[in-house]
Amino acid sequence: MAETRKRSIIKMLTYRAILTALLAVISWVFTGNAGQTTIITIVFSVTATAVYYVHERIWNNVHWGLHGQRGTS
């Protein structure tokens, strides 16, 4: 069963929200600087969000490992 694009986007956004908060805390602990923490968090989160979405869409077309689908092993 294939995921819709809407489901992939919602999964991506909830996942990224959690990891963005975690990254902000870790960045703050290491830098102690709000400006650096903000830049690190924004740049990494935007990049990681795009990579995650592309990764999900690629895997949506891979049938390996899905029961009842062709190409299962």
PDB file of N, CA, C, O and CB in Angstrom:
ATOM      1  N   MET A   1       0.843  -1.172   0.000  1.00  0.00           N
ATOM      2  CA  MET A   1       0.000   0.000   0.000  1.00  0.00           C
ATOM      3  C   MET A   1       0.896   1.245   0.000  1.00  0.00           C
ATOM      4  O   MET A   1       1.776   1.372   0.852  1.00  0.00           O
ATOM      5  CB  MET A   1      -0.963  -0.008   1.224  1.00  0.00           C
ATOM      6  N   ALA A   2       0.684   2.138  -0.922  1.00  0.00           N
ATOM      7  CA  ALA A   2       1.505   3.341  -1.063  1.00  0.00           C
ATOM      8  C   ALA A   2       0.938   4.480  -0.212  1.00  0.00           C
ATOM      9  O   ALA A   2      -0.275   4.615  -0.047  1.00  0.00           O
ATOM     10  CB  ALA A   2       1.587   3.768  -2.546  1.00  0.00           C
ATOM     11  N   GLU A   3       1.833   5.276   0.309  1.00  0.00           N
ATOM     12  CA  GLU A   3       1.427   6.462   1.066  1.00  0.00           C
ATOM     13  C   GLU A   3       1.081   7.593   0.115  1.00  0.00           C
ATOM     14  O   GLU A   3       1.641   7.700  -0.976  1.00  0.00           O
ATOM     15  CB  GLU A   3       2.540   6.901   2.039  1.00  0.00           C
ATOM     16  N   THR A   4       0.149   8.435   0.544  1.00  0.00           N
ATOM     17  CA  THR A   4      -0.152   9.628  -0.234  1.00  0.00           C
ATOM     18  C   THR A   4       0.904  10.687   0.065  1.00  0.00           C
ATOM     19  O   THR A   4       1.611  10.610   1.070  1.00  0.00           O
ATOM     20  CB  THR A   4      -1.584  10.160   0.083  1.00  0.00           C
ATOM     21  N   ARG A   5       0.999  11.655  -0.803  1.00  0.00           N
ATOM     22  CA  ARG A   5       1.934  12.765  -0.568  1.00  0.00           C
ATOM     23  C   ARG A   5       1.545  13.530   0.703  1.00  0.00           C
ATOM     24  O   ARG A   5       2.415  13.961   1.460  1.00  0.00           O
ATOM     25  CB  ARG A   5       1.958  13.729  -1.789  1.00  0.00           C
ATOM     26  N   LYS A   6       0.259  13.694   0.932  1.00  0.00           N
ATOM     27  CA  LYS A   6      -0.217  14.409   2.125  1.00  0.00           C
ATOM     28  C   LYS A   6       0.249  13.691   3.395  1.00  0.00           C
ATOM     29  O   LYS A   6       0.708  14.341   4.334  1.00  0.00           O
ATOM     30  CB  LYS A   6      -1.767  14.530   2.111  1.00  0.00           C
ATOM     31  N   ARG A   7       0.137  12.380   3.435  1.00  0.00           N
ATOM     32  CA  ARG A   7       0.584  11.615   4.603  1.00  0.00           C
ATOM     33  C   ARG A   7       2.097  11.771   4.791  1.00  0.00           C
ATOM     34  O   ARG A   7       2.566  11.951   5.915  1.00  0.00           O
ATOM     35  CB  ARG A   7       0.210  10.116   4.449  1.00  0.00           C
ATOM     36  N   SER A   8       2.860  11.702   3.697  1.00  0.00           N
ATOM     37  CA  SER A   8       4.312  11.882   3.796  1.00  0.00           C
ATOM     38  C   SER A   8       4.662  13.257   4.340  1.00  0.00           C
ATOM     39  O   SER A   8       5.585  13.387   5.145  1.00  0.00           O
ATOM     40  CB  SER A   8       4.969  11.682   2.430  1.00  0.00           C
ATOM     41  N   ILE A   9       3.940  14.281   3.915  1.00  0.00           N
ATOM     42  CA  ILE A   9       4.208  15.645   4.388  1.00  0.00           C
ATOM     43  C   ILE A   9       3.883  15.780   5.869  1.00  0.00           C
ATOM     44  O   ILE A   9       4.659  16.376   6.616  1.00  0.00           O
ATOM     45  CB  ILE A   9       3.395  16.667   3.576  1.00  0.00           C
ATOM     46  N   ILE A  10       2.751  15.237   6.307  1.00  0.00           N
ATOM     47  CA  ILE A  10       2.383  15.312   7.731  1.00  0.00           C
ATOM     48  C   ILE A  10       3.395  14.560   8.586  1.00  0.00           C
ATOM     49  O   ILE A  10       3.798  15.054   9.639  1.00  0.00           O
ATOM     50  CB  ILE A  10       0.966  14.737   7.960  1.00  0.00           C
ATOM     51  N   LYS A  11       3.811  13.375   8.152  1.00  0.00           N
ATOM     52  CA  LYS A  11       4.833  12.620   8.879  1.00  0.00           C
ATOM     53  C   LYS A  11       6.132  13.420   8.966  1.00  0.00           C
ATOM     54  O   LYS A  11       6.769  13.484  10.017  1.00  0.00           O
ATOM     55  CB  LYS A  11       5.088  11.259   8.197  1.00  0.00           C
ATOM     56  N   MET A  12       6.509  14.023   7.852  1.00  0.00           N
ATOM     57  CA  MET A  12       7.731  14.809   7.803  1.00  0.00           C
ATOM     58  C   MET A  12       7.666  15.977   8.783  1.00  0.00           C
ATOM     59  O   MET A  12       8.621  16.219   9.522  1.00  0.00           O
ATOM     60  CB  MET A  12       7.979  15.320   6.383  1.00  0.00           C
ATOM     61  N   LEU A  13       6.557  16.694   8.795  1.00  0.00           N
ATOM     62  CA  LEU A  13       6.431  17.878   9.652  1.00  0.00           C
ATOM     63  C   LEU A  13       6.438  17.521  11.136  1.00  0.00           C
ATOM     64  O   LEU A  13       7.072  18.216  11.930  1.00  0.00           O
ATOM     65  CB  LEU A  13       5.155  18.631   9.315  1.00  0.00           C
ATOM     66  N   THR A  14       5.750  16.459  11.521  1.00  0.00           N
ATOM     67  CA  THR A  14       5.748  16.082  12.939  1.00  0.00           C
ATOM     68  C   THR A  14       7.124  15.586  13.376  1.00  0.00           C
ATOM     69  O   THR A  14       7.594  15.911  14.466  1.00  0.00           O
ATOM     70  CB  THR A  14       4.689  14.998  13.204  1.00  0.00           C
ATOM     71  N   TYR A  15       7.758  14.805  12.522  1.00  0.00           N
ATOM     72  CA  TYR A  15       9.100  14.307  12.814  1.00  0.00           C
ATOM     73  C   TYR A  15      10.085  15.471  12.946  1.00  0.00           C
ATOM     74  O   TYR A  15      10.881  15.519  13.884  1.00  0.00           O
ATOM     75  CB  TYR A  15       9.565  13.332  11.713  1.00  0.00           C
ATOM     76  N   ARG A  16      10.020  16.402  12.000  1.00  0.00           N
ATOM     77  CA  ARG A  16      10.937  17.542  12.013  1.00  0.00           C
ATOM     78  C   ARG A  16      10.693  18.446  13.201  1.00  0.00           C
ATOM     79  O   ARG A  16      11.647  19.011  13.735  1.00  0.00           O
ATOM     80  CB  ARG A  16      10.807  18.337  10.734  1.00  0.00           C
ATOM     81  N   ALA A  17       9.456  18.607  13.637  1.00  0.00           N
ATOM     82  CA  ALA A  17       9.173  19.452  14.806  1.00  0.00           C
ATOM     83  C   ALA A  17       9.874  18.900  16.045  1.00  0.00           C
ATOM     84  O   ALA A  17      10.467  19.651  16.819  1.00  0.00           O
ATOM     85  CB  ALA A  17       7.646  19.548  15.054  1.00  0.00           C
ATOM     86  N   ILE A  18       9.803  17.606  16.221  1.00  0.00           N
ATOM     87  CA  ILE A  18      10.461  16.974  17.368  1.00  0.00           C
ATOM     88  C   ILE A  18      11.973  17.128  17.269  1.00  0.00           C
ATOM     89  O   ILE A  18      12.622  17.519  18.240  1.00  0.00           O
ATOM     90  CB  ILE A  18      10.083  15.484  17.456  1.00  0.00           C
ATOM     91  N   LEU A  19      12.532  16.827  16.114  1.00  0.00           N
ATOM     92  CA  LEU A  19      13.987  16.913  15.960  1.00  0.00           C
ATOM     93  C   LEU A  19      14.502  18.344  15.965  1.00  0.00           C
ATOM     94  O   LEU A  19      15.632  18.590  16.386  1.00  0.00           O
ATOM     95  CB  LEU A  19      14.407  16.239  14.683  1.00  0.00           C
ATOM     96  N   THR A  20      13.699  19.281  15.507  1.00  0.00           N
ATOM     97  CA  THR A  20      14.112  20.691  15.550  1.00  0.00           C
ATOM     98  C   THR A  20      14.238  21.162  16.984  1.00  0.00           C
ATOM     99  O   THR A  20      15.196  21.853  17.330  1.00  0.00           O
ATOM    100  CB  THR A  20      13.112  21.579  14.790  1.00  0.00           C
ATOM    101  N   ALA A  21      13.282  20.795  17.820  1.00  0.00           N
ATOM    102  CA  ALA A  21      13.358  21.159  19.237  1.00  0.00           C
ATOM    103  C   ALA A  21      14.586  20.525  19.890  1.00  0.00           C
ATOM    104  O   ALA A  21      15.287  21.179  20.662  1.00  0.00           O
ATOM    105  CB  ALA A  21      12.076  20.724  19.979  1.00  0.00           C
ATOM    106  N   LEU A  22      14.841  19.274  19.585  1.00  0.00           N
ATOM    107  CA  LEU A  22      16.015  18.588  20.135  1.00  0.00           C
ATOM    108  C   LEU A  22      17.308  19.242  19.664  1.00  0.00           C
ATOM    109  O   LEU A  22      18.226  19.448  20.458  1.00  0.00           O
ATOM    110  CB  LEU A  22      16.005  17.108  19.737  1.00  0.00           C
ATOM    111  N   LEU A  23      17.385  19.568  18.386  1.00  0.00           N
ATOM    112  CA  LEU A  23      18.574  20.231  17.845  1.00  0.00           C
ATOM    113  C   LEU A  23      18.796  21.590  18.497  1.00  0.00           C
ATOM    114  O   LEU A  23      19.934  21.954  18.795  1.00  0.00           O
ATOM    115  CB  LEU A  23      18.449  20.394  16.327  1.00  0.00           C
ATOM    116  N   ALA A  24      17.733  22.339  18.722  1.00  0.00           N
ATOM    117  CA  ALA A  24      17.867  23.655  19.360  1.00  0.00           C
ATOM    118  C   ALA A  24      18.448  23.521  20.765  1.00  0.00           C
ATOM    119  O   ALA A  24      19.324  24.292  21.157  1.00  0.00           O
ATOM    120  CB  ALA A  24      16.500  24.370  19.419  1.00  0.00           C
ATOM    121  N   VAL A  25      17.962  22.552  21.511  1.00  0.00           N
ATOM    122  CA  VAL A  25      18.476  22.344  22.879  1.00  0.00           C
ATOM    123  C   VAL A  25      19.945  21.945  22.837  1.00  0.00           C
ATOM    124  O   VAL A  25      20.757  22.492  23.584  1.00  0.00           O
ATOM    125  CB  VAL A  25      17.652  21.258  23.619  1.00  0.00           C
ATOM    126  N   ILE A  26      20.288  21.004  21.979  1.00  0.00           N
ATOM    127  CA  ILE A  26      21.687  20.551  21.882  1.00  0.00           C
ATOM    128  C   ILE A  26      22.587  21.697  21.412  1.00  0.00           C
ATOM    129  O   ILE A  26      23.675  21.885  21.956  1.00  0.00           O
ATOM    130  CB  ILE A  26      21.807  19.342  20.910  1.00  0.00           C
ATOM    131  N   SER A  27      22.152  22.455  20.420  1.00  0.00           N
ATOM    132  CA  SER A  27      22.944  23.591  19.931  1.00  0.00           C
ATOM    133  C   SER A  27      23.158  24.618  21.029  1.00  0.00           C
ATOM    134  O   SER A  27      24.256  25.158  21.170  1.00  0.00           O
ATOM    135  CB  SER A  27      22.259  24.248  18.728  1.00  0.00           C
ATOM    136  N   TRP A  28      22.129  24.890  21.799  1.00  0.00           N
ATOM    137  CA  TRP A  28      22.226  25.873  22.893  1.00  0.00           C
ATOM    138  C   TRP A  28      23.221  25.397  23.947  1.00  0.00           C
ATOM    139  O   TRP A  28      24.016  26.187  24.456  1.00  0.00           O
ATOM    140  CB  TRP A  28      20.836  26.114  23.541  1.00  0.00           C
ATOM    141  N   VAL A  29      23.177  24.108  24.272  1.00  0.00           N
ATOM    142  CA  VAL A  29      24.101  23.558  25.267  1.00  0.00           C
ATOM    143  C   VAL A  29      25.550  23.733  24.813  1.00  0.00           C
ATOM    144  O   VAL A  29      26.415  24.075  25.620  1.00  0.00           O
ATOM    145  CB  VAL A  29      23.799  22.068  25.519  1.00  0.00           C
ATOM    146  N   PHE A  30      25.818  23.501  23.532  1.00  0.00           N
ATOM    147  CA  PHE A  30      27.186  23.586  23.029  1.00  0.00           C
ATOM    148  C   PHE A  30      27.648  25.010  22.741  1.00  0.00           C
ATOM    149  O   PHE A  30      28.818  25.334  22.945  1.00  0.00           O
ATOM    150  CB  PHE A  30      27.310  22.772  21.788  1.00  0.00           C
ATOM    151  N   THR A  31      26.730  25.871  22.265  1.00  0.00           N
ATOM    152  CA  THR A  31      27.162  27.218  21.893  1.00  0.00           C
ATOM    153  C   THR A  31      26.890  28.253  22.980  1.00  0.00           C
ATOM    154  O   THR A  31      27.671  29.187  23.162  1.00  0.00           O
ATOM    155  CB  THR A  31      26.477  27.639  20.620  1.00  0.00           C
ATOM    156  N   GLY A  32      25.787  28.088  23.700  1.00  0.00           N
ATOM    157  CA  GLY A  32      25.392  29.086  24.696  1.00  0.00           C
ATOM    158  C   GLY A  32      25.031  30.420  24.056  1.00  0.00           C
ATOM    159  O   GLY A  32      24.953  31.441  24.739  1.00  0.00           O
ATOM    160  N   ASN A  33      24.810  30.410  22.742  1.00  0.00           N
ATOM    161  CA  ASN A  33      24.569  31.640  22.000  1.00  0.00           C
ATOM    162  C   ASN A  33      23.264  31.497  21.211  1.00  0.00           C
ATOM    163  O   ASN A  33      23.134  30.611  20.366  1.00  0.00           O
ATOM    164  CB  ASN A  33      25.764  31.964  21.050  1.00  0.00           C
ATOM    165  N   ALA A  34      22.307  32.375  21.496  1.00  0.00           N
ATOM    166  CA  ALA A  34      20.990  32.286  20.858  1.00  0.00           C
ATOM    167  C   ALA A  34      21.071  32.482  19.345  1.00  0.00           C
ATOM    168  O   ALA A  34      20.363  31.801  18.602  1.00  0.00           O
ATOM    169  CB  ALA A  34      20.047  33.320  21.459  1.00  0.00           C
ATOM    170  N   GLY A  35      21.913  33.391  18.879  1.00  0.00           N
ATOM    171  CA  GLY A  35      22.048  33.641  17.448  1.00  0.00           C
ATOM    172  C   GLY A  35      22.593  32.441  16.705  1.00  0.00           C
ATOM    173  O   GLY A  35      22.046  32.040  15.678  1.00  0.00           O
ATOM    174  N   GLN A  36      23.666  31.866  17.216  1.00  0.00           N
ATOM    175  CA  GLN A  36      24.252  30.680  16.587  1.00  0.00           C
ATOM    176  C   GLN A  36      23.287  29.498  16.636  1.00  0.00           C
ATOM    177  O   GLN A  36      23.160  28.741  15.674  1.00  0.00           O
ATOM    178  CB  GLN A  36      25.573  30.308  17.273  1.00  0.00           C
ATOM    179  N   THR A  37      22.616  29.358  17.768  1.00  0.00           N
ATOM    180  CA  THR A  37      21.641  28.275  17.908  1.00  0.00           C
ATOM    181  C   THR A  37      20.539  28.413  16.870  1.00  0.00           C
ATOM    182  O   THR A  37      20.134  27.420  16.265  1.00  0.00           O
ATOM    183  CB  THR A  37      21.040  28.265  19.323  1.00  0.00           C
ATOM    184  N   THR A  38      20.054  29.615  16.659  1.00  0.00           N
ATOM    185  CA  THR A  38      18.989  29.851  15.687  1.00  0.00           C
ATOM    186  C   THR A  38      19.444  29.525  14.271  1.00  0.00           C
ATOM    187  O   THR A  38      18.732  28.849  13.528  1.00  0.00           O
ATOM    188  CB  THR A  38      18.517  31.297  15.761  1.00  0.00           C
ATOM    189  N   ILE A  39      20.623  30.000  13.895  1.00  0.00           N
ATOM    190  CA  ILE A  39      21.147  29.743  12.547  1.00  0.00           C
ATOM    191  C   ILE A  39      21.359  28.248  12.320  1.00  0.00           C
ATOM    192  O   ILE A  39      20.940  27.709  11.296  1.00  0.00           O
ATOM    193  CB  ILE A  39      22.469  30.502  12.329  1.00  0.00           C
ATOM    194  N   ILE A  40      22.004  27.584  13.265  1.00  0.00           N
ATOM    195  CA  ILE A  40      22.251  26.142  13.151  1.00  0.00           C
ATOM    196  C   ILE A  40      20.928  25.396  13.007  1.00  0.00           C
ATOM    197  O   ILE A  40      20.785  24.538  12.136  1.00  0.00           O
ATOM    198  CB  ILE A  40      23.035  25.617  14.382  1.00  0.00           C
ATOM    199  N   THR A  41      19.978  25.721  13.850  1.00  0.00           N
ATOM    200  CA  THR A  41      18.690  25.016  13.859  1.00  0.00           C
ATOM    201  C   THR A  41      17.925  25.229  12.558  1.00  0.00           C
ATOM    202  O   THR A  41      17.398  24.274  11.989  1.00  0.00           O
ATOM    203  CB  THR A  41      17.837  25.481  15.041  1.00  0.00           C
ATOM    204  N   ILE A  42      17.860  26.460  12.086  1.00  0.00           N
ATOM    205  CA  ILE A  42      17.104  26.750  10.860  1.00  0.00           C
ATOM    206  C   ILE A  42      17.753  26.097   9.642  1.00  0.00           C
ATOM    207  O   ILE A  42      17.074  25.420   8.871  1.00  0.00           O
ATOM    208  CB  ILE A  42      16.996  28.267  10.643  1.00  0.00           C
ATOM    209  N   VAL A  43      19.045  26.290   9.463  1.00  0.00           N
ATOM    210  CA  VAL A  43      19.728  25.747   8.281  1.00  0.00           C
ATOM    211  C   VAL A  43      19.639  24.219   8.256  1.00  0.00           C
ATOM    212  O   VAL A  43      19.301  23.629   7.229  1.00  0.00           O
ATOM    213  CB  VAL A  43      21.208  26.193   8.258  1.00  0.00           C
ATOM    214  N   PHE A  44      19.939  23.596   9.368  1.00  0.00           N
ATOM    215  CA  PHE A  44      19.900  22.136   9.391  1.00  0.00           C
ATOM    216  C   PHE A  44      18.478  21.615   9.216  1.00  0.00           C
ATOM    217  O   PHE A  44      18.269  20.646   8.487  1.00  0.00           O
ATOM    218  CB  PHE A  44      20.492  21.612  10.696  1.00  0.00           C
ATOM    219  N   SER A  45      17.511  22.226   9.859  1.00  0.00           N
ATOM    220  CA  SER A  45      16.131  21.742   9.794  1.00  0.00           C
ATOM    221  C   SER A  45      15.543  21.849   8.393  1.00  0.00           C
ATOM    222  O   SER A  45      14.858  20.933   7.938  1.00  0.00           O
ATOM    223  CB  SER A  45      15.266  22.513  10.766  1.00  0.00           C
ATOM    224  N   VAL A  46      15.802  22.949   7.709  1.00  0.00           N
ATOM    225  CA  VAL A  46      15.294  23.101   6.348  1.00  0.00           C
ATOM    226  C   VAL A  46      15.938  22.054   5.430  1.00  0.00           C
ATOM    227  O   VAL A  46      15.252  21.411   4.635  1.00  0.00           O
ATOM    228  CB  VAL A  46      15.569  24.535   5.817  1.00  0.00           C
ATOM    229  N   THR A  47      17.237  21.894   5.546  1.00  0.00           N
ATOM    230  CA  THR A  47      17.944  20.912   4.731  1.00  0.00           C
ATOM    231  C   THR A  47      17.465  19.493   5.037  1.00  0.00           C
ATOM    232  O   THR A  47      17.174  18.726   4.120  1.00  0.00           O
ATOM    233  CB  THR A  47      19.454  21.021   4.962  1.00  0.00           C
ATOM    234  N   ALA A  48      17.385  19.147   6.301  1.00  0.00           N
ATOM    235  CA  ALA A  48      16.977  17.799   6.694  1.00  0.00           C
ATOM    236  C   ALA A  48      15.534  17.506   6.296  1.00  0.00           C
ATOM    237  O   ALA A  48      15.209  16.369   5.953  1.00  0.00           O
ATOM    238  CB  ALA A  48      17.145  17.616   8.197  1.00  0.00           C
ATOM    239  N   THR A  49      14.668  18.514   6.335  1.00  0.00           N
ATOM    240  CA  THR A  49      13.276  18.329   5.929  1.00  0.00           C
ATOM    241  C   THR A  49      13.191  17.964   4.456  1.00  0.00           C
ATOM    242  O   THR A  49      12.452  17.054   4.082  1.00  0.00           O
ATOM    243  CB  THR A  49      12.458  19.596   6.208  1.00  0.00           C
ATOM    244  N   ALA A  50      13.932  18.657   3.629  1.00  0.00           N
ATOM    245  CA  ALA A  50      13.937  18.365   2.200  1.00  0.00           C
ATOM    246  C   ALA A  50      14.488  16.971   1.928  1.00  0.00           C
ATOM    247  O   ALA A  50      13.924  16.226   1.126  1.00  0.00           O
ATOM    248  CB  ALA A  50      14.757  19.410   1.445  1.00  0.00           C
ATOM    249  N   VAL A  51      15.569  16.618   2.581  1.00  0.00           N
ATOM    250  CA  VAL A  51      16.174  15.300   2.395  1.00  0.00           C
ATOM    251  C   VAL A  51      15.210  14.203   2.853  1.00  0.00           C
ATOM    252  O   VAL A  51      15.067  13.182   2.180  1.00  0.00           O
ATOM    253  CB  VAL A  51      17.509  15.202   3.168  1.00  0.00           C
ATOM    254  N   TYR A  52      14.552  14.410   3.994  1.00  0.00           N
ATOM    255  CA  TYR A  52      13.602  13.417   4.508  1.00  0.00           C
ATOM    256  C   TYR A  52      12.455  13.203   3.527  1.00  0.00           C
ATOM    257  O   TYR A  52      12.078  12.062   3.259  1.00  0.00           O
ATOM    258  CB  TYR A  52      13.051  13.856   5.876  1.00  0.00           C
ATOM    259  N   TYR A  53      11.900  14.277   2.994  1.00  0.00           N
ATOM    260  CA  TYR A  53      10.776  14.155   2.063  1.00  0.00           C
ATOM    261  C   TYR A  53      11.183  13.368   0.819  1.00  0.00           C
ATOM    262  O   TYR A  53      10.468  12.460   0.396  1.00  0.00           O
ATOM    263  CB  TYR A  53      10.257  15.548   1.662  1.00  0.00           C
ATOM    264  N   VAL A  54      12.324  13.713   0.235  1.00  0.00           N
ATOM    265  CA  VAL A  54      12.803  12.999  -0.953  1.00  0.00           C
ATOM    266  C   VAL A  54      13.043  11.527  -0.620  1.00  0.00           C
ATOM    267  O   VAL A  54      12.677  10.646  -1.397  1.00  0.00           O
ATOM    268  CB  VAL A  54      14.103  13.648  -1.496  1.00  0.00           C
ATOM    269  N   HIS A  55      13.653  11.264   0.523  1.00  0.00           N
ATOM    270  CA  HIS A  55      13.917   9.895   0.972  1.00  0.00           C
ATOM    271  C   HIS A  55      12.610   9.107   1.089  1.00  0.00           C
ATOM    272  O   HIS A  55      12.530   7.973   0.615  1.00  0.00           O
ATOM    273  CB  HIS A  55      14.662   9.903   2.327  1.00  0.00           C
ATOM    274  N   GLU A  56      11.606   9.682   1.702  1.00  0.00           N
ATOM    275  CA  GLU A  56      10.306   9.022   1.854  1.00  0.00           C
ATOM    276  C   GLU A  56       9.667   8.726   0.501  1.00  0.00           C
ATOM    277  O   GLU A  56       9.128   7.640   0.290  1.00  0.00           O
ATOM    278  CB  GLU A  56       9.366   9.887   2.693  1.00  0.00           C
ATOM    279  N   ARG A  57       9.726   9.685  -0.409  1.00  0.00           N
ATOM    280  CA  ARG A  57       9.103   9.491  -1.714  1.00  0.00           C
ATOM    281  C   ARG A  57       9.831   8.405  -2.515  1.00  0.00           C
ATOM    282  O   ARG A  57       9.191   7.632  -3.228  1.00  0.00           O
ATOM    283  CB  ARG A  57       9.092  10.813  -2.499  1.00  0.00           C
ATOM    284  N   ILE A  58      11.137   8.342  -2.406  1.00  0.00           N
ATOM    285  CA  ILE A  58      11.894   7.286  -3.081  1.00  0.00           C
ATOM    286  C   ILE A  58      11.500   5.928  -2.510  1.00  0.00           C
ATOM    287  O   ILE A  58      11.213   4.998  -3.264  1.00  0.00           O
ATOM    288  CB  ILE A  58      13.422   7.516  -2.932  1.00  0.00           C
ATOM    289  N   TRP A  59      11.484   5.807  -1.182  1.00  0.00           N
ATOM    290  CA  TRP A  59      11.143   4.544  -0.548  1.00  0.00           C
ATOM    291  C   TRP A  59       9.696   4.148  -0.810  1.00  0.00           C
ATOM    292  O   TRP A  59       9.365   2.964  -0.757  1.00  0.00           O
ATOM    293  CB  TRP A  59      11.392   4.628   0.941  1.00  0.00           C
ATOM    294  N   ASN A  60       8.845   5.099  -1.087  1.00  0.00           N
ATOM    295  CA  ASN A  60       7.460   4.781  -1.402  1.00  0.00           C
ATOM    296  C   ASN A  60       7.371   3.981  -2.705  1.00  0.00           C
ATOM    297  O   ASN A  60       6.388   3.274  -2.930  1.00  0.00           O
ATOM    298  CB  ASN A  60       6.629   6.068  -1.505  1.00  0.00           C
ATOM    299  N   ASN A  61       8.374   4.087  -3.548  1.00  0.00           N
ATOM    300  CA  ASN A  61       8.409   3.353  -4.812  1.00  0.00           C
ATOM    301  C   ASN A  61       9.213   2.063  -4.745  1.00  0.00           C
ATOM    302  O   ASN A  61       9.337   1.357  -5.747  1.00  0.00           O
ATOM    303  CB  ASN A  61       8.973   4.228  -5.885  1.00  0.00           C
ATOM    304  N   VAL A  62       9.756   1.750  -3.583  1.00  0.00           N
ATOM    305  CA  VAL A  62      10.515   0.517  -3.392  1.00  0.00           C
ATOM    306  C   VAL A  62       9.583  -0.518  -2.769  1.00  0.00           C
ATOM    307  O   VAL A  62       9.032  -0.297  -1.690  1.00  0.00           O
ATOM    308  CB  VAL A  62      11.782   0.756  -2.491  1.00  0.00           C
ATOM    309  N   HIS A  63       9.411  -1.626  -3.439  1.00  0.00           N
ATOM    310  CA  HIS A  63       8.481  -2.649  -2.962  1.00  0.00           C
ATOM    311  C   HIS A  63       9.149  -3.708  -2.091  1.00  0.00           C
ATOM    312  O   HIS A  63       8.464  -4.528  -1.480  1.00  0.00           O
ATOM    313  CB  HIS A  63       7.816  -3.316  -4.134  1.00  0.00           C
ATOM    314  N   TRP A  64      10.454  -3.697  -2.030  1.00  0.00           N
ATOM    315  CA  TRP A  64      11.183  -4.669  -1.227  1.00  0.00           C
ATOM    316  C   TRP A  64      10.761  -4.561   0.238  1.00  0.00           C
ATOM    317  O   TRP A  64      10.667  -3.460   0.781  1.00  0.00           O
ATOM    318  CB  TRP A  64      12.704  -4.460  -1.370  1.00  0.00           C
ATOM    319  N   GLY A  65      10.511  -5.693   0.870  1.00  0.00           N
ATOM    320  CA  GLY A  65      10.204  -5.735   2.289  1.00  0.00           C
ATOM    321  C   GLY A  65       8.738  -5.526   2.629  1.00  0.00           C
ATOM    322  O   GLY A  65       8.375  -5.569   3.805  1.00  0.00           O
ATOM    323  N   LEU A  66       7.892  -5.304   1.642  1.00  0.00           N
ATOM    324  CA  LEU A  66       6.460  -5.146   1.879  1.00  0.00           C
ATOM    325  C   LEU A  66       5.778  -6.493   1.634  1.00  0.00           C
ATOM    326  O   LEU A  66       5.955  -7.099   0.577  1.00  0.00           O
ATOM    327  CB  LEU A  66       5.853  -4.029   0.960  1.00  0.00           C
ATOM    328  N   HIS A  67       5.029  -6.940   2.573  1.00  0.00           N
ATOM    329  CA  HIS A  67       4.311  -8.207   2.407  1.00  0.00           C
ATOM    330  C   HIS A  67       3.192  -8.028   1.390  1.00  0.00           C
ATOM    331  O   HIS A  67       2.495  -7.013   1.384  1.00  0.00           O
ATOM    332  CB  HIS A  67       3.741  -8.706   3.764  1.00  0.00           C
ATOM    333  N   GLY A  68       3.034  -9.018   0.543  1.00  0.00           N
ATOM    334  CA  GLY A  68       1.969  -8.989  -0.447  1.00  0.00           C
ATOM    335  C   GLY A  68       2.258  -8.111  -1.646  1.00  0.00           C
ATOM    336  O   GLY A  68       1.371  -7.885  -2.469  1.00  0.00           O
ATOM    337  N   GLN A  69       3.458  -7.619  -1.762  1.00  0.00           N
ATOM    338  CA  GLN A  69       3.846  -6.780  -2.897  1.00  0.00           C
ATOM    339  C   GLN A  69       4.893  -7.519  -3.711  1.00  0.00           C
ATOM    340  O   GLN A  69       5.590  -8.400  -3.208  1.00  0.00           O
ATOM    341  CB  GLN A  69       4.387  -5.396  -2.423  1.00  0.00           C
ATOM    342  N   ARG A  70       4.986  -7.147  -4.966  1.00  0.00           N
ATOM    343  CA  ARG A  70       6.037  -7.766  -5.778  1.00  0.00           C
ATOM    344  C   ARG A  70       7.389  -7.295  -5.272  1.00  0.00           C
ATOM    345  O   ARG A  70       7.523  -6.180  -4.768  1.00  0.00           O
ATOM    346  CB  ARG A  70       5.862  -7.423  -7.290  1.00  0.00           C
ATOM    347  N   GLY A  71       8.356  -8.129  -5.409  1.00  0.00           N
ATOM    348  CA  GLY A  71       9.715  -7.782  -4.989  1.00  0.00           C
ATOM    349  C   GLY A  71       9.981  -8.022  -3.529  1.00  0.00           C
ATOM    350  O   GLY A  71      11.016  -7.587  -3.023  1.00  0.00           O
ATOM    351  N   THR A  72       9.078  -8.708  -2.815  1.00  0.00           N
ATOM    352  CA  THR A  72       9.302  -8.959  -1.398  1.00  0.00           C
ATOM    353  C   THR A  72      10.339 -10.051  -1.220  1.00  0.00           C
ATOM    354  O   THR A  72      10.472 -10.963  -2.036  1.00  0.00           O
ATOM    355  CB  THR A  72       7.993  -9.345  -0.698  1.00  0.00           C
ATOM    356  N   SER A  73      11.060  -9.923  -0.135  1.00  0.00           N
ATOM    357  CA  SER A  73      12.062 -10.945   0.172  1.00  0.00           C
ATOM    358  C   SER A  73      11.976 -11.282   1.633  1.00  0.00           C
ATOM    359  O   SER A  73      12.732 -12.125   2.117  1.00  0.00           O
ATOM    360  CB  SER A  73      13.487 -10.474  -0.196  1.00  0.00           C
TER     361      SER A  73
END
